[in-house]
């Protein structure tokens, strides 16, 4: 790990006067650890690998030295080209990075452009027609511009890859390799990631030359000022408990995380019925909608924002007092990223996680192992109720409603209308023949049942076709 003398003031970096004036206007006085370690190295032109999570000040760590080096050799960009290329995983994060570049470079008449999906590409093509100094982009839209001959990458002098691990999660790894293949070999590369899995380490090795390595705020650490707690609930009670928390807690701004886009929309509807105004942000929302919602959240017009992990990567909002995990993440590091949205700038914050079922309890154990803290628990489950998340509609070719998990087959509980077979109009145990299929020979029945018993121990994939429709097994009892 690279060792540097930590500087305690932005004035110690020797940045160009226009940049220093902009920092004063932004009230930047003391650099964060990632800034104190990265900026001196980047000013020398050396490649950097930085391990730092969201909210540690990475943007200034790479933007400030790049702007300083641009001023040292100020040349006019060629048409359809850029001198600085910054890649980030989400539209929101890309927009915030560009805003930071423009803020730090307000006194140098910086030319810049943004290339993200969700908006027409024509305006982006026109924005780089005369060439720009800084281009911030998501990988997919950047390749669209290159392939349409709207942008050339042969003049790039500085490459920044931000939140590389999230790009891997989002499937951008191949797009990044295609982009890098089009760049000049002689360039400065600054590479940032919260974690360093094998694929990301290999990507960094292929992109950088003798990089300096800096690491701050290990991913296993959580902010000291965050009060964390767990509430165990029945799955069906999650929405009601969430609404109750948002009404009872002293919420300034609350960020609620769900695992899926559909889940985010569903939570918003449930909160609306409880009289709590909320909005959702995720990949299916238009860019204009996402920008409006984020602006309303920042201003305090909306106090509750429901988001998925991918969309939330670009949310950098001060004053978030509460983070609620409506769904617990299945990746322990993601938990650290989520709750890091609160307790910023010296403030205190609250992180509450709603846990339902054995699956999420397993996720919780992984999280506690990572952060090395046993989180306090509160049990609000109904006594004697064994709860589990609802099963998917169909799993691995099994009968609709059958859930296969952890080596067991879980049949859905009978409803008030009776078992599925009875609703089909058959007898108590019999099924009606499938009118779209010819019945199989009766001698197949024993073979089908034997095949099921000889399968993987403890796993039963229940198919409607597991025995002939005209040979019901009256001794068969579903596994519970």
FENRAMO-V760205 format. One record per residue. N is the residue number from 1. PSI is psi in whole degrees, -180 to 180 (999 if undefined). BURIAL is I if it has 24 or more other ideal C-beta (glycine too) atoms within 12 Angstrom, else O. Layout:
n->N psi->PSI burial->BURIAL
n->N psi->PSI burial->BURIAL
This chain:
n->1 psi->137 burial->O
n->2 psi->134 burial->I
n->3 psi->128 burial->O
n->4 psi->159 burial->I
n->5 psi->119 burial->O
n->6 psi->133 burial->O
n->7 psi->145 burial->I
n->8 psi->0 burial->O
n->9 psi->146 burial->O
n->10 psi->-23 burial->I
n->11 psi->-21 burial->O
n->12 psi->-15 burial->O
n->13 psi->-18 burial->I
n->14 psi->32 burial->O
n->15 psi->156 burial->I
n->16 psi->149 burial->I
n->17 psi->-43 burial->O
n->18 psi->-34 burial->O
n->19 psi->-42 burial->I
n->20 psi->-39 burial->I
n->21 psi->-40 burial->O
n->22 psi->-38 burial->I
n->23 psi->-40 burial->I
n->24 psi->-42 burial->O
n->25 psi->-27 burial->O
n->26 psi->1 burial->O
n->27 psi->39 burial->O
n->28 psi->120 burial->I
n->29 psi->-56 burial->O
n->30 psi->124 burial->O
n->31 psi->150 burial->I
n->32 psi->166 burial->I
n->33 psi->-42 burial->I
n->34 psi->-34 burial->I
n->35 psi->-43 burial->I
n->36 psi->-32 burial->I
n->37 psi->-34 burial->I
n->38 psi->-43 burial->I
n->39 psi->-48 burial->I
n->40 psi->-38 burial->I
n->41 psi->-46 burial->I
n->42 psi->-31 burial->I
n->43 psi->-23 burial->I
n->44 psi->-8 burial->O
n->45 psi->6 burial->I
n->46 psi->148 burial->I
n->47 psi->151 burial->I
n->48 psi->136 burial->I
n->49 psi->119 burial->I
n->50 psi->130 burial->I
n->51 psi->106 burial->I
n->52 psi->141 burial->I
n->53 psi->173 burial->I
n->54 psi->140 burial->I
n->55 psi->7 burial->I
n->56 psi->-1 burial->I
n->57 psi->28 burial->I
n->58 psi->-38 burial->I
n->59 psi->-49 burial->I
n->60 psi->-30 burial->I
n->61 psi->-34 burial->I
n->62 psi->-29 burial->I
n->63 psi->-42 burial->I
n->64 psi->-49 burial->I
n->65 psi->-33 burial->I
n->66 psi->-45 burial->I
n->67 psi->-41 burial->I
n->68 psi->-43 burial->I
n->69 psi->-31 burial->I
n->70 psi->-43 burial->I
n->71 psi->-32 burial->I
n->72 psi->-29 burial->O
n->73 psi->70 burial->O
n->74 psi->110 burial->O
n->75 psi->157 burial->O
n->76 psi->129 burial->O
n->77 psi->149 burial->I
n->78 psi->155 burial->O
n->79 psi->143 burial->O
n->80 psi->32 burial->I
n->81 psi->171 burial->I
n->82 psi->154 burial->I
n->83 psi->-33 burial->I
n->84 psi->130 burial->I
n->85 psi->122 burial->I
n->86 psi->124 burial->I
n->87 psi->133 burial->I
n->88 psi->161 burial->I
n->89 psi->-27 burial->I
n->90 psi->160 burial->I
n->91 psi->-45 burial->I
n->92 psi->-45 burial->I
n->93 psi->-39 burial->I
n->94 psi->-44 burial->I
n->95 psi->-39 burial->I
n->96 psi->-36 burial->I
n->97 psi->-44 burial->I
n->98 psi->-40 burial->I
n->99 psi->-40 burial->I
n->100 psi->-44 burial->I
n->101 psi->-45 burial->I
n->102 psi->-35 burial->I
n->103 psi->-46 burial->I
n->104 psi->-27 burial->I
n->105 psi->24 burial->I
n->106 psi->-25 burial->O
n->107 psi->8 burial->O
n->108 psi->9 burial->I
n->109 psi->55 burial->O
n->110 psi->136 burial->I
n->111 psi->132 burial->I
n->112 psi->164 burial->I
n->113 psi->157 burial->I
n->114 psi->132 burial->I
n->115 psi->102 burial->I
n->116 psi->159 burial->I
n->117 psi->174 burial->I
n->118 psi->-4 burial->I
n->119 psi->158 burial->I
n->120 psi->143 burial->O
n->121 psi->-20 burial->I
n->122 psi->-43 burial->O
n->123 psi->-37 burial->O
n->124 psi->-36 burial->I
n->125 psi->-43 burial->I
n->126 psi->-32 burial->O
n->127 psi->-23 burial->I
n->128 psi->7 burial->I
n->129 psi->-43 burial->O
n->130 psi->-1 burial->O
n->131 psi->146 burial->I
n->132 psi->159 burial->I
n->133 psi->-39 burial->I
n->134 psi->127 burial->I
n->135 psi->123 burial->I
n->136 psi->131 burial->I
n->137 psi->158 burial->I
n->138 psi->149 burial->I
n->139 psi->-42 burial->I
n->140 psi->-49 burial->I
n->141 psi->-34 burial->I
n->142 psi->-45 burial->I
n->143 psi->-35 burial->I
n->144 psi->-44 burial->I
n->145 psi->-42 burial->I
n->146 psi->-45 burial->I
n->147 psi->-26 burial->O
n->148 psi->7 burial->O
n->149 psi->26 burial->O
n->150 psi->-13 burial->I
n->151 psi->140 burial->I
n->152 psi->141 burial->I
n->153 psi->9 burial->I
n->154 psi->-1 burial->O
n->155 psi->10 burial->I
n->156 psi->126 burial->I
n->157 psi->-25 burial->I
n->158 psi->126 burial->I
n->159 psi->130 burial->I
n->160 psi->129 burial->I
n->161 psi->112 burial->I
n->162 psi->137 burial->I
n->163 psi->57 burial->I
n->164 psi->-35 burial->I
n->165 psi->-36 burial->I
n->166 psi->-34 burial->I
n->167 psi->-36 burial->I
n->168 psi->-45 burial->I
n->169 psi->-35 burial->I
n->170 psi->1 burial->I
n->171 psi->23 burial->O
n->172 psi->0 burial->I
n->173 psi->-41 burial->I
n->174 psi->-37 burial->O
n->175 psi->-40 burial->I
n->176 psi->-42 burial->I
n->177 psi->-39 burial->O
n->178 psi->-41 burial->O
n->179 psi->-48 burial->I
n->180 psi->-35 burial->I
n->181 psi->-22 burial->O
n->182 psi->-3 burial->I
n->183 psi->155 burial->I
n->184 psi->145 burial->O
n->185 psi->-39 burial->O
n->186 psi->104 burial->O
n->187 psi->167 burial->I
n->188 psi->132 burial->I
n->189 psi->130 burial->I
n->190 psi->121 burial->I
n->191 psi->122 burial->I
n->192 psi->139 burial->I
n->193 psi->145 burial->I
n->194 psi->-32 burial->I
n->195 psi->167 burial->I
n->196 psi->68 burial->I
n->197 psi->171 burial->O
n->198 psi->-46 burial->O
n->199 psi->-39 burial->O
n->200 psi->-39 burial->I
n->201 psi->-41 burial->O
n->202 psi->-39 burial->O
n->203 psi->-44 burial->I
n->204 psi->-41 burial->I
n->205 psi->-35 burial->O
n->206 psi->-20 burial->O
n->207 psi->-28 burial->I
n->208 psi->157 burial->I
n->209 psi->117 burial->O
n->210 psi->59 burial->O
n->211 psi->149 burial->I
n->212 psi->142 burial->I
n->213 psi->127 burial->I
n->214 psi->147 burial->I
n->215 psi->131 burial->I
n->216 psi->160 burial->I
n->217 psi->75 burial->I
n->218 psi->148 burial->O
n->219 psi->-22 burial->I
n->220 psi->-9 burial->O
n->221 psi->146 burial->I
n->222 psi->151 burial->I
n->223 psi->137 burial->I
n->224 psi->-28 burial->O
n->225 psi->8 burial->O
n->226 psi->123 burial->I
n->227 psi->114 burial->I
n->228 psi->141 burial->I
n->229 psi->160 burial->I
n->230 psi->137 burial->I
n->231 psi->116 burial->I
n->232 psi->127 burial->I
n->233 psi->163 burial->I
n->234 psi->146 burial->I
n->235 psi->-45 burial->I
n->236 psi->-19 burial->O
n->237 psi->-5 burial->I
n->238 psi->-51 burial->I
n->239 psi->-42 burial->I
n->240 psi->-40 burial->I
n->241 psi->-40 burial->I
n->242 psi->-47 burial->I
n->243 psi->-40 burial->I
n->244 psi->-41 burial->O
n->245 psi->-45 burial->I
n->246 psi->-25 burial->I
n->247 psi->-34 burial->O
n->248 psi->-34 burial->O
n->249 psi->149 burial->I
n->250 psi->74 burial->O
n->251 psi->126 burial->I
n->252 psi->-61 burial->O
n->253 psi->137 burial->I
n->254 psi->134 burial->I
n->255 psi->117 burial->I
n->256 psi->128 burial->I
n->257 psi->133 burial->I
n->258 psi->163 burial->I
n->259 psi->-29 burial->I
n->260 psi->162 burial->I
n->261 psi->-45 burial->O
n->262 psi->-39 burial->O
n->263 psi->-37 burial->I
n->264 psi->-46 burial->I
n->265 psi->-39 burial->I
n->266 psi->-41 burial->I
n->267 psi->-41 burial->I
n->268 psi->-43 burial->I
n->269 psi->-41 burial->O
n->270 psi->-43 burial->I
n->271 psi->-37 burial->I
n->272 psi->-41 burial->O
n->273 psi->-27 burial->O
n->274 psi->3 burial->O
n->275 psi->19 burial->O
n->276 psi->120 burial->I
n->277 psi->128 burial->I
n->278 psi->161 burial->I
n->279 psi->155 burial->I
n->280 psi->150 burial->I
n->281 psi->123 burial->I
n->282 psi->-179 burial->I
n->283 psi->-23 burial->I
n->284 psi->-10 burial->O
n->285 psi->147 burial->I
n->286 psi->159 burial->O
n->287 psi->-40 burial->I
n->288 psi->-41 burial->O
n->289 psi->-45 burial->O
n->290 psi->-40 burial->I
n->291 psi->-41 burial->I
n->292 psi->-44 burial->O
n->293 psi->-44 burial->I
n->294 psi->-40 burial->I
n->295 psi->-41 burial->O
n->296 psi->-34 burial->O
n->297 psi->-43 burial->I
n->298 psi->-40 burial->O
n->299 psi->-14 burial->O
n->300 psi->0 burial->O
n->301 psi->-38 burial->O
n->302 psi->126 burial->I
n->303 psi->-15 burial->I
n->304 psi->123 burial->I
n->305 psi->129 burial->I
n->306 psi->128 burial->I
n->307 psi->157 burial->I
n->308 psi->165 burial->I
n->309 psi->-42 burial->I
n->310 psi->-47 burial->I
n->311 psi->-34 burial->I
n->312 psi->-12 burial->I
n->313 psi->-24 burial->I
n->314 psi->8 burial->I
n->315 psi->108 burial->I
n->316 psi->83 burial->I
n->317 psi->125 burial->I
n->318 psi->153 burial->O
n->319 psi->12 burial->I
n->320 psi->111 burial->I
n->321 psi->-28 burial->I
n->322 psi->138 burial->I
n->323 psi->126 burial->I
n->324 psi->124 burial->I
n->325 psi->94 burial->I
n->326 psi->-41 burial->I
n->327 psi->130 burial->I
n->328 psi->137 burial->I
n->329 psi->150 burial->I
n->330 psi->-2 burial->O
n->331 psi->117 burial->I
n->332 psi->-39 burial->I
n->333 psi->-30 burial->I
n->334 psi->-34 burial->I
n->335 psi->-43 burial->I
n->336 psi->-42 burial->I
n->337 psi->-44 burial->I
n->338 psi->-54 burial->I
n->339 psi->-15 burial->I
n->340 psi->-5 burial->I
n->341 psi->-17 burial->I
n->342 psi->174 burial->I
n->343 psi->45 burial->I
n->344 psi->159 burial->I
n->345 psi->40 burial->O
n->346 psi->0 burial->O
n->347 psi->168 burial->O
n->348 psi->158 burial->O
n->349 psi->168 burial->I
n->350 psi->134 burial->I
n->351 psi->120 burial->I
n->352 psi->134 burial->I
n->353 psi->130 burial->I
n->354 psi->120 burial->I
n->355 psi->129 burial->I
n->356 psi->129 burial->I
n->357 psi->164 burial->I
n->358 psi->-32 burial->O
n->359 psi->-49 burial->I
n->360 psi->-28 burial->I
n->361 psi->-35 burial->I
n->362 psi->-41 burial->O
n->363 psi->-40 burial->I
n->364 psi->-41 burial->I
n->365 psi->-39 burial->O
n->366 psi->-40 burial->O
n->367 psi->-47 burial->I
n->368 psi->-33 burial->I
n->369 psi->-37 burial->O
n->370 psi->-49 burial->I
n->371 psi->-7 burial->I
n->372 psi->39 burial->O
n->373 psi->135 burial->I
n->374 psi->110 burial->O
n->375 psi->140 burial->I
n->376 psi->142 burial->O
n->377 psi->147 burial->O
n->378 psi->129 burial->O
n->379 psi->113 burial->O
n->380 psi->21 burial->I
n->381 psi->153 burial->I
n->382 psi->128 burial->O
n->383 psi->132 burial->O
n->384 psi->1 burial->O
n->385 psi->122 burial->O
n->386 psi->106 burial->O
n->387 psi->153 burial->I
n->388 psi->157 burial->I
n->389 psi->150 burial->I
n->390 psi->144 burial->O
n->391 psi->152 burial->O
n->392 psi->162 burial->O
n->393 psi->-35 burial->O
n->394 psi->142 burial->O
n->395 psi->116 burial->O
n->396 psi->45 burial->O
n->397 psi->2 burial->O
n->398 psi->178 burial->I
n->399 psi->137 burial->I
n->400 psi->129 burial->O
n->401 psi->-11 burial->I
n->402 psi->132 burial->I
n->403 psi->121 burial->I
n->404 psi->122 burial->I
n->405 psi->138 burial->O
n->406 psi->39 burial->O
n->407 psi->13 burial->O
n->408 psi->154 burial->O
n->409 psi->124 burial->I
n->410 psi->112 burial->I
n->411 psi->145 burial->I
n->412 psi->146 burial->I
n->413 psi->141 burial->O
n->414 psi->140 burial->O
n->415 psi->177 burial->O
n->416 psi->-22 burial->O
n->417 psi->-3 burial->O
n->418 psi->170 burial->O
n->419 psi->163 burial->O
n->420 psi->-42 burial->O
n->421 psi->-35 burial->I
n->422 psi->-34 burial->O
n->423 psi->-21 burial->O
n->424 psi->-5 burial->O
n->425 psi->7 burial->O
n->426 psi->-169 burial->O
n->427 psi->-162 burial->O
n->428 psi->-38 burial->O
n->429 psi->-13 burial->O
n->430 psi->155 burial->O
n->431 psi->148 burial->I
n->432 psi->145 burial->O
n->433 psi->147 burial->O
n->434 psi->117 burial->O
n->435 psi->-13 burial->O
n->436 psi->-3 burial->O
n->437 psi->145 burial->O
n->438 psi->139 burial->O
n->439 psi->142 burial->O
n->440 psi->158 burial->O
n->441 psi->149 burial->O
n->442 psi->-31 burial->O
n->443 psi->-11 burial->O
n->444 psi->-16 burial->O
n->445 psi->-50 burial->O
n->446 psi->-38 burial->O
n->447 psi->-41 burial->O
n->448 psi->-45 burial->I
n->449 psi->-38 burial->O
n->450 psi->-39 burial->O
n->451 psi->-36 burial->O
n->452 psi->-41 burial->I
n->453 psi->-24 burial->O
n->454 psi->7 burial->O
n->455 psi->-168 burial->O
n->456 psi->131 burial->O
n->457 psi->130 burial->O
n->458 psi->-3 burial->O
n->459 psi->125 burial->O
n->460 psi->111 burial->I
n->461 psi->111 burial->I
n->462 psi->113 burial->I
n->463 psi->148 burial->I
n->464 psi->-26 burial->I
n->465 psi->10 burial->I
n->466 psi->-16 burial->I
n->467 psi->159 burial->I
n->468 psi->145 burial->I
n->469 psi->-26 burial->I
n->470 psi->10 burial->O
n->471 psi->70 burial->I
n->472 psi->144 burial->O
n->473 psi->103 burial->O
n->474 psi->-11 burial->O
n->475 psi->-4 burial->O
n->476 psi->132 burial->O
n->477 psi->128 burial->O
n->478 psi->145 burial->O
n->479 psi->142 burial->O
n->480 psi->999 burial->O
